[in-house]
């Protein structure tokens, strides 16, 4: 049976250190665990999503650079994240040169969209991990995407960053990609003991309503540890609160788009929601590092 056209999400925030890459890798793995065909596009020259998916960025024969600049066919670049269960368009430092070289290329702002256009019948979801800046790579992601998934910490400066990103989305929607919208806002590195976190969370809900995902990603040591092993957290420690949060997010996204749930016999339950008030103290949640640095 032929698949429907993919949902393409750019996972973006112009502020660094909010969990973009962690969200990209773990959402891709969670959707794959729910029997969805997923492609993760690493559009950050740091290649963190590539490494976090278990692929060595320094050993790549081809990367997203070749896709964007040389227009190498997508299928010649795609590799498998065996642990994550999804396909990956990998990246490394070569992608830095693409930011400059694309400036002189015809159709420079829609190179990624054109390359992905043939992938829609193959994948249920395409996730694009964006760099933490507004450059030609990010513009390519926004032009290719249907929606922007915004991970953000619940802190004061994050609200300013969200306002700037909202304006960028509006500008791209008005000139380059009329279907682009904010898909959802994901609260990350959440600590319910922090009063400011609760206040910012309340403000987000007041201003953005149902655009804010119900799922909240807590501060979680396992999320920070998993990338160093080249594993999504649901493989590294599927019982951790970080893993449960991303399984819950995947389930919430599936319900929003009516793409269906997981196998009834699966041990992963998409109905799980990590509540804001859950302040469980255990050996993998207390005062650990956040969900990632990108």
N, C-alpha and C positions, 0 to 999 in steps of 0.2 A: 504494500500500500504506500502511495506517495506521501511524503511528509508535507506538512504545511510550511509556509515561509517562516524562517527563523525569527525569533525575538532577538534583536541585537541591542545590547546594553553597553554603553560606555560607563565604566566605573571611574569616576573622576571627582577630584577636588583640587583646587589650585593651592590648597594648603597641604604641606607634607606632613607625614607622621600621623595620619588619621586612620590608617588601616585599609587603604585601597588595594594593595597587593594581597594582603591577608584575606580580604573579602573576595577578591577575584579568584584566587586559588581554591579557597574553601567552599565558596558558592558553586564553582564549577564541579568540584568533587562531590558535593552534596546533591546537585542536580543529576549528576551521572549515577550516583548511588540510587536515585529514584527512577532509573531506567530511561533517562533522557540523553539524547545525543548532544554533546556539548563541545564547542570549540572555544578555547581560551586564546586570545591574541595578546601577546606581551608587547606593548607599545612603549615601554620604558627602557632607555638605553642601559640602565643599571642591570636589567635582566633578572630581577629578583623573582618575578613570577615564574620564569623559566627554571631557575634553581629550586624554587619552592615546589615545583611540579616534579622534581626528580630528574631534570635534564641538565647536563653540564653545559653551561653557556660557552665555555671556551673550546668545546669540541664540535661545535656546530659546523656542518658543511654548508648550510644556507640558513638565512634568518629573515626576519621581517624587512630588513634592509633590502634584500634581494627582491622581495615582493613589491615594495614601494618604489624603489629607484630603478631596478632592472626589469620590473614587471614579470618576474619569474612566476609561473603558474603556482597557485596556492598548494595544489596537491604535491608538488615537488619539495615543498618546504615543511609541510605539516609533519609533526612527529607525535608519538603517543606518550602520554603520561601513564605508564603502566600502573603505578600505584593509585593515581587519581581517577583513572578510568575515563579520561577525556582526551581529546585531541588538542594539540598546542601548536601555535605559530610562535616559535621562540625568538628571543632577542638577546643581543649582547652589545658591547660597546660600539660595534659597527654602526648601530642605529643613530649614534650621535651625528655622523656625517650626513645621514639622510635629511636631518633638519635643514642643513645648508643646501644640499644638492637638490632638494625638492623645489627650492625657490625658483630654479630655472627650468623646471619641467612643466610641460603642458598638462593641464588638469591636475595640478599639484594638490589641490585641496580635496579631491575625491578619488585619489588613487586607491585608498583602502576600500572605499565603497565599491568601486568597480571590480576589485579582486574578490571581494566577498559575495558579489552578486550571484556567482555561480554556486555558492555554498549553501544558499537558503534552503534548497530541497534536501540537503544532507543533514543539517543540524536543527535541533529544536531550539537551542539557545547558543548565541555567540556572545561571549563576554570579552570586553576590551579593557585591559588594564592600562590606564593612561598615566603619563608622567605628571609630576606635581607642578606643572607650569602650563601657561597658555602659549603653545607654540604650534608649528605646522603639524606635528604629530598629533597633538590633541585636537586640532581642527579636523584632521582626517578622521579621527575617532567620532567626533560629533556629527560630521557629515554622513558617516556610515551608519550611525545608530538610530534606533527608533526612540530610545529613551536614555536618560542619564540616571544612574544609581549613585547616590552621593553618600559615602560614609563620612561621618563627622563626629568629633568629640563634643560632648556637652560642656563647652567652656565659652567664655565671653567672646574671644577673638574668632571662634569658629562661626559665630553668627555673621560677622563681617565678611568672612570668606564665602559663606553661603550666599549672601547677597550679591557678591561679585560674580559668583558662578551662575546664579540665576540670570543675571544680566547677560552673561556670555551665551547661555542657552537661548535666551530670547533673541539675541542678535543673530546667532547662527540659524535659528528657526525662521527668522524674517528674511534671510538672504540666501542661505545655502541649503537648508534642509527643513522644509515646511512641516515634516511629520515629527520633528524632534520635540520632546517634552521631558520634564522631570519625572522619571519613572517612580522614584521613591527615595526617601531619606532614611539612612540607617544610623542609629545611634551606636557608637563603638566606644570601647574602653570605659564602659560605664561603671561608676562606683556609686551605689545608692546612699552611701554614707556621706557623700559630698553634697552639701546643700545647694551649691551652685549648679551641679549636674542636674539636680531635680528641677531647679528653676529654669534652666535653659531647655530642658526636655519639655517642660510645660509650655514654654514660649513657642517651641517648634510645633507642638500639637495645636496651639491656638492659631498660629499663622498658616500652617500647611495642612492641618486636618488629617485626612486619611492618606495623604501622600507619605506621611511618616509611618514606617513599618512598625507593627506592633512588637516585632522581635527586637530585642536589645542585646547587643554583644557585650558581655561583661569583661572587665580586666581579668586576664587569665594566663597563667604561666605556660600552660600547655600550648596555647596559640603562639606564644613567643618562641617556644622550643622547637616546634614542629618543622619550620623551614630549614633549620640547621641540619636536619636529617633528610631533607628533600621530600618531605611527606606532608600531605594535607592533614589537618588535625583529626579528621574522622578516621584516618588510618593510624596516626600516631597514638591517639588516645580517644577512642570513640565515645567513652563515657564522661569525658571532661565537659565542663559547662560551656567551653568555647565550641566544642564539636556539636553539642546539643543546640546551641544558638544558631549555627549555620545550617543545620538540618531544619530547624524551625523556619529560618528565612527562606530556604528553598521551598518548603511546603507552602509558605505564605505567598510566594511568587507564583507557584503553580496554581494556587486557588484564585489569585487575581486574574490570571489569564485563562483559567479553565482548561489547562493543558492536561489535567488529570493528576491523580495522586500516585503513590508508590504501590508496589505489589502488596496485596493484603497480607502476605506472609513475611514481608520485610521486617527486620528488627529496628528499622529507623522509622520513627513516627513523625510526620510532618506537622502534626497538630501541636507539638510541644512548643511552648512559648516561654522564653526566659523572662520572667517578670522583673520590672524595674525595682520592685521592693525585695527581691530575693537577695539576701545578704548572707547567704550560707558561708560559713567559715570552714575551709578545709585546707589541706596541704597543697592545693594547686590554684587557689584563688587569692590568697591574702597578700596584698602589697606586691604582687608580681608585676613584671613589665607589661606594657599594653599589648595590643593585638598586632603590632608591627610598626615599622618605621617608614612605611611608604603607602 
